[in-house]
Amino acid sequence: MEWRDTGILLTSRRHGESSAILEVFTPGHGRHMGVLRGGASRRVAPFLQPGAQLDLTWKARLEDHMGSFTAEPQRSRAASALSDRLSLAGLNAVCALLAFSLPEREVHPNLYARTEQLLDLLPERDLWPLAYLRWEMALLDEMGFGLDLSACAVRGTNEELCFVSPRTGRAVSRQAAGEWADRLLPLPDILKGEGPGPDGEILQALRTTGHFLERHMAPALRDRPLPQARAAYVERFRRSTEA
């Protein structure tokens, strides 16, 4: 069994004395794992940083075996991330969420394309927070937990949509919310694809997407909580808005 593909490195961990087990996200083979011989060496280890773009060849005797990789670096994203704590936190959040949520070897080409575009925006600090929010919404949608913000879940109208039901992920209008408003999640304009997207609105929107990542997606996909890297990114972004 053999294939060749490009891929984004999600995790790398030492295996034995000199090898490493890589976990990558590829457009044609989904989230895939394999052993990289010599991956722990001084020559190879430096380019095995989360987010690195790799040219990969995978081989195994049988399809269901872990198999082994050969990997050549195409480009590193570590340099742009390491120079900025917010970028590094964002990179870690993306890789951790993908490793957590993607079923192994299940192909998600659209999400892959969005992820590659997002990571290439790491140096663009002004664009990154909004791009990351939209990526989280795409992740929820791809995993089957997307939000329906097109019309009020109660009245069917699309006027004054201000809230999101924490149970169904559907929009709720101000009039329909009534005395239940304090139990609903915020629906800022930016979450509906409207407005310039100030940092305060992005933070509000991340509170809403975070609820569905933590309370809906995580329990359905895994028997453990969402990776801490996501909360760490949101907290660092919050601090940056107050600086």
N, C-alpha and C positions, 0 to 999 in steps of 0.2 A: 504494500500500500504506500502511495506517495502522492504528495501534492505540493504546489508552490503558490505562495500568495504573499501579499504585503500584510502588515499587521501592526497594531499599537500594543506595546508592552504594558500589561496591567500590573503584574507582580513577577518578582524573581526571588527565589530562595535557594540557598546552597543545598547541594545534594552530594553527599560523599565528600571526598577530599578536594576534587577539582571541578565538579560539574554543578549545574544549576537547573532547577525546574522552572521553566518559563510558563506564564499564563498570558496569552495574547488574545486580542480581539481582531478578527480578520473579516473582510467583506464577504468572502466566499465560503468560509468554514466556521464562522461564529467565534465564540469563546473556546479556545483550544489550549491544551497543555502538552508539554513535551520536555524531554531532557536535552539540555545543551551541553555537550561534552566540552570541558575546558571553560565553562561559563563562569567559574569562580576565579579564573586566573587574573593576574594583574593586567594583562593585555585586553581581555574581553570585558571584565566586570564593569569598568567605568562607563561603557555605553549601554549597560543594562539598567537604565533608570526608567521609572514609570513614565509613560507617555512617549517613549522613544519609538520612532518609526523604523520597522525592520523589514528586510527582504528575507522571507522565511521559506525553507523547504522542510517538510515533515515526512518522516518515513517510519513505518512500523511493519512487523510481519503480518499482523492481523489488524483489521480496522478498529476493534474495540480496545487495542493496546494503547498505553500512553504514548509510546513512540519516542522518537528523538528529532530534534531540530538541528538544522544548520541555519545560522542567522548572520546577515550582513547589515550593518547600520546604514539607513538611508538618510535620516536626519535625527538630531537630538533636540528635544524641547526643554531639557534640563537647564540650559544656560539662561534662557529667558525667564524661567520660573524661579531659579535659585536667587536671582538678583532682587526678587520682590516677594515678600512673605505672603501677600494676598494671592499672587499668581501661583505660588507653590501650594498654598492651601486649596486653591481651586483645582489644580492638576491632581492633587491627591484625592480630592472628593470625587472627581470624575472617574478616575481609575478604580477607586474603591467601590463606587456604586455599580460600575459595570461588572466587576468581579463578583459582586454580591448578587446582582439581579439576573444576569444572563444565564439561561440554561446552557450547559456545556454542549458545544457543537451545533447549536441551533442558529441558523443564519438570520441576520438582521441587517441587510445591506443599507437600508435607509438610515437606521440609527448609526451605523458605522460612518456613513458619509457625514452626518451631522456632527458626530464626535470628532472626526478628523478636522472639520471646519472650525469647531470650537477650540480645539487645542492649538490650531494654527493662529488663533486670535490672542493667545496668551500675552504677547508683547503689547497688545492694545488695551491698556488698563481701562480706558474710558468705555470701551465697547464690551469688555468681558462680562460684567455682572448681568447685563440684560441678555447677552447671548447664553450665559449659563442658565438663567431662569428658563429661557425658551427650550434649552436642551433638557432640563428636568421635566418640563411638560411633555416633550417628545418621548422621554424615557417612560413616563407613566403611561402614555398612550400606547407605546410599543409593547409594554408588559400587560396591557389589558386593564389599566386603571385610569384611563384618561378622563379629564374633566369635560363636562358638557355645559358650556357657558353661553349657548346660543339663545336661550329663552328661559323665563322663570318656570321653575318646576311646578309651581302652584297655579299660576294664572296663564301661563303660556305666552306672555307678552315679553318683549325685549326692551322695555323702558325701565330706567332706574334700577338696573341690575347691580346690586351693591354687596351681595353676600353669596357664599357657597355653602351648600348643605354638607356638613362633615360626614354624613352617612352615605349620601348618594353621589356627591361630586357634581351636583347640578346647581345652576345659578338660581338665586332667589331675589326677587325685587324688594325694594324698600317697603312698599305697601304690604306685600305678602308676609314679610318677616314679622312685623308687628312686635309683640312682646317677646318673641323668640330671638330677636336680633342679637342679643348678647351671647347666644349659644351657637351662632353661625360663624363661619370663617369669613375674613374680609375678601372682597373681590375688587381690588384696585383696577383702574383703567388699563394699566399696563398688562394685566393678566388677560384682558380681553383684546389685546393687540392695539390699544388706543393710547394716544398721548406720548410725550417725550420719554417717559420712563425715569423719573427722578429716583435717587437712591432710596428715599423713604418708601416709595411705592414698591420698589423691587424687594425691599425687606418684608413688607406686608405680604407680597406675593409668595415669597419664599416660606413664610409661615404657613400659607395655605398648601403649597405643594409639599412641604415637609410633613404636614399632617397625613397626606395620602401615601407618601413614601413610608412613613413610620407605622401608621395604623392600618393601612390596607395592603400595600404591596409587600412589605417585609413579612408580616405574619403568613401571607399566602404563599410566599416563595421559599422562606427559610424558617428554621427553628431558632433563630437568633436575631438580636436587634440590628437595626440599620448601622452601617459602619460609622464610627465616631468622626471620621474625616469629614462627613457632610456637615455635622453640627459645628465642627471646628472652622470650616470655611465660612459658614453663615455668621458665626461669632466674630471672626476676623473682619468680615465685610462690615458688620455692624459697627465695630470699633473704628474702621476707616472712615465711616460716614460721620462720626462724631469728632474726628481729629481736626 
